[in-house]
Amino acid sequence: MPGKAYPKSQALSALLDQVIARASERNISEKELALRAGIRPETLSRMKTRGAGDLGVVDRMARIVGWKLGLIPNNESLEKLQKGSFF
């Protein structure tokens, strides 16, 4: 069965680059990062090349290097949340 196709994302690609750079700073090789995140090194290589992948995998890698991914609402959404009128 073929793997799930993910659309190319500049944001995910940039995030992945930052996580890999952080791993390098912490003396964690890309191979080790991939294996600790539960994927094959080849999968990480494809994610980098294609600029696409599973955000859950990127989250696991971020946690390995000491980061936590999160979403921050923009100003308009934040105002609606504060007023209780988001939905």
Backbone as CSV, one residue per row, in Angstrom:
resi,resn,N_x,N_y,N_z,CA_x,CA_y,CA_z,C_x,C_y,C_z
1,MET,0.850,-1.167,0.000,0.000,0.000,0.000,0.899,1.234,0.000
2,PRO,0.684,2.176,-0.927,1.522,3.370,-0.968,1.287,4.247,0.247
3,GLY,2.326,5.060,0.586,2.220,5.968,1.722,1.268,7.108,1.427
4,LYS,0.891,7.807,2.465,-0.018,8.942,2.343,0.703,10.102,1.668
5,ALA,0.055,10.754,0.727,0.644,11.903,0.045,0.329,13.182,0.813
6,TYR,1.357,13.984,1.053,1.188,15.252,1.744,1.532,16.378,0.778
7,PRO,0.772,17.455,0.798,1.078,18.574,-0.092,2.357,19.287,0.340
8,LYS,3.058,19.846,-0.622,4.267,20.602,-0.332,3.899,21.844,0.469
9,SER,4.698,22.139,1.467,4.425,23.275,2.334,5.728,23.990,2.664
10,GLN,5.810,25.269,2.307,7.009,26.038,2.646,7.154,26.162,4.155
11,ALA,6.039,26.294,4.841,6.084,26.434,6.303,6.621,25.152,6.939
12,LEU,6.132,23.999,6.510,6.603,22.739,7.074,8.073,22.537,6.733
13,SER,8.457,22.887,5.523,9.843,22.750,5.101,10.753,23.619,5.963
14,ALA,10.359,24.857,6.214,11.150,25.762,7.051,11.225,25.253,8.487
15,LEU,10.122,24.744,8.979,10.082,24.197,10.337,11.004,22.993,10.450
16,LEU,10.952,22.132,9.471,11.804,20.949,9.458,13.275,21.356,9.426
17,ASP,13.608,22.361,8.622,14.993,22.853,8.572,15.446,23.348,9.944
18,GLN,14.568,24.056,10.646,14.907,24.575,11.969,15.104,23.443,12.983
19,VAL,14.261,22.436,12.924,14.379,21.299,13.844,15.675,20.544,13.578
20,ILE,16.003,20.352,12.317,17.241,19.643,11.969,18.463,20.452,12.402
21,ALA,18.407,21.773,12.225,19.514,22.625,12.668,19.681,22.539,14.186
22,ARG,18.570,22.551,14.896,18.605,22.441,16.365,19.185,21.089,16.775
23,ALA,18.807,20.042,16.066,19.347,18.712,16.359,20.861,18.707,16.169
24,SER,21.316,19.315,15.095,22.749,19.389,14.820,23.478,20.127,15.935
25,GLU,22.886,21.226,16.416,23.473,21.978,17.532,23.602,21.113,18.781
26,ARG,22.705,20.163,18.911,22.706,19.276,20.087,23.422,17.960,19.811
27,ASN,24.196,17.939,18.701,24.981,16.764,18.301,24.118,15.524,18.062
28,ILE,22.934,15.750,17.504,22.044,14.652,17.117,22.046,14.603,15.596
29,SER,22.501,13.504,15.041,22.548,13.366,13.579,21.139,13.237,13.018
30,GLU,21.003,13.495,11.739,19.697,13.335,11.100,19.225,11.890,11.205
31,LYS,20.145,10.945,11.075,19.783,9.529,11.185,19.233,9.238,12.577
32,GLU,19.937,9.710,13.599,19.485,9.477,14.974,18.156,10.178,15.234
33,LEU,18.009,11.394,14.733,16.762,12.139,14.903,15.595,11.360,14.309
34,ALA,15.790,10.871,13.094,14.734,10.098,12.430,14.377,8.855,13.229
35,LEU,15.384,8.100,13.618,15.127,6.854,14.342,14.444,7.108,15.678
36,ARG,14.876,8.140,16.385,14.249,8.464,17.669,12.812,8.942,17.494
37,ALA,12.505,9.505,16.315,11.142,9.964,16.027,10.273,8.825,15.481
38,GLY,10.868,7.670,15.282,10.099,6.512,14.833,9.920,6.403,13.331
39,ILE,10.819,7.068,12.582,10.770,6.954,11.126,12.138,6.510,10.621
40,ARG,12.169,6.057,9.377,13.435,5.677,8.768,14.174,6.933,8.309
41,PRO,15.492,6.904,8.317,16.250,8.052,7.815,15.870,8.423,6.375
42,GLU,15.517,7.436,5.581,15.105,7.696,4.195,13.819,8.528,4.164
43,THR,12.951,8.296,5.122,11.703,9.061,5.189,11.998,10.517,5.501
44,LEU,12.905,10.767,6.431,13.295,12.142,6.740,13.915,12.800,5.517
45,SER,14.748,12.076,4.811,15.360,12.616,3.599,14.306,13.007,2.566
46,ARG,13.291,12.167,2.390,12.205,12.479,1.448,11.411,13.701,1.919
47,MET,11.173,13.792,3.214,10.448,14.949,3.749,11.209,16.230,3.421
48,LYS,12.528,16.203,3.603,13.343,17.377,3.308,13.310,17.710,1.822
49,THR,13.470,16.702,0.989,13.518,16.903,-0.460,12.190,17.409,-1.004
50,ARG,11.105,16.839,-0.525,9.783,17.189,-1.043,9.154,18.392,-0.346
51,GLY,9.671,18.747,0.808,9.073,19.846,1.562,7.671,19.501,2.033
52,ALA,7.476,18.220,2.319,6.153,17.741,2.725,6.324,16.584,3.696
53,GLY,5.308,16.401,4.534,5.345,15.285,5.458,4.298,15.416,6.528
54,ASP,4.364,14.507,7.448,3.404,14.417,8.546,3.816,15.378,9.659
55,LEU,2.959,16.326,9.989,3.258,17.298,11.035,3.473,16.606,12.375
56,GLY,2.819,15.488,12.601,3.020,14.730,13.835,4.455,14.238,13.976
57,VAL,5.059,13.859,12.869,6.457,13.420,12.881,7.361,14.608,13.205
58,VAL,7.083,15.756,12.595,7.873,16.959,12.871,7.728,17.337,14.345
59,ASP,6.540,17.186,14.883,6.318,17.467,16.307,7.163,16.541,17.171
60,ARG,7.212,15.253,16.835,8.035,14.312,17.613,9.507,14.708,17.549
61,MET,9.965,15.102,16.361,11.363,15.507,16.221,11.630,16.784,17.015
62,ALA,10.691,17.717,16.991,10.854,18.957,17.752,10.992,18.651,19.235
63,ARG,10.192,17.737,19.736,10.264,17.383,21.158,11.612,16.747,21.503
64,ILE,12.172,15.992,20.568,13.475,15.358,20.789,14.556,16.412,20.999
65,VAL,14.447,17.536,20.295,15.461,18.589,20.422,15.097,19.620,21.484
66,GLY,14.020,19.362,22.228,13.658,20.226,23.345,12.652,21.311,23.020
67,TRP,11.991,21.207,21.908,10.977,22.186,21.519,9.587,21.571,21.576
68,LYS,8.594,22.428,21.621,7.205,22.005,21.569,6.509,22.866,20.520
69,LEU,5.851,22.215,19.576,5.130,22.954,18.551,3.787,23.417,19.094
70,GLY,3.341,24.558,18.639,2.047,25.066,19.060,1.478,26.000,18.011
71,LEU,0.206,26.251,18.114,-0.464,27.190,17.220,-0.847,28.421,18.018
72,ILE,-0.629,29.566,17.426,-0.962,30.826,18.070,-2.003,31.517,17.208
73,PRO,-3.149,31.876,17.776,-4.179,32.530,16.961,-3.733,33.912,16.519
74,ASN,-4.197,34.304,15.321,-3.915,35.662,14.876,-4.760,36.635,15.703
75,ASN,-4.528,37.926,15.548,-5.206,38.929,16.381,-6.725,38.850,16.281
76,GLU,-7.244,38.678,15.070,-8.696,38.625,14.886,-9.299,37.421,15.624
77,SER,-8.677,36.266,15.475,-9.178,35.067,16.156,-9.040,35.191,17.662
78,LEU,-7.937,35.794,18.112,-7.732,35.980,19.542,-8.816,36.875,20.141
79,GLU,-9.167,37.939,19.450,-10.240,38.824,19.916,-11.553,38.064,20.041
80,LYS,-11.870,37.254,19.042,-13.112,36.483,19.080,-13.102,35.504,20.255
81,LEU,-11.944,34.858,20.493,-11.858,33.938,21.618,-12.067,34.671,22.941
82,GLN,-11.469,35.833,23.066,-11.597,36.604,24.301,-13.024,37.076,24.538
83,LYS,-13.740,37.375,23.452,-15.127,37.799,23.564,-16.093,36.635,23.695
84,GLY,-15.596,35.442,23.487,-16.445,34.261,23.553,-17.330,34.105,22.338
85,SER,-16.950,34.720,21.228,-17.797,34.650,20.026,-17.053,33.997,18.864
86,PHE,-16.225,33.034,19.162,-15.424,32.401,18.091,-16.276,31.538,17.187
87,PHE,-17.235,30.823,17.764,-18.022,29.882,16.950,-19.397,30.412,16.700
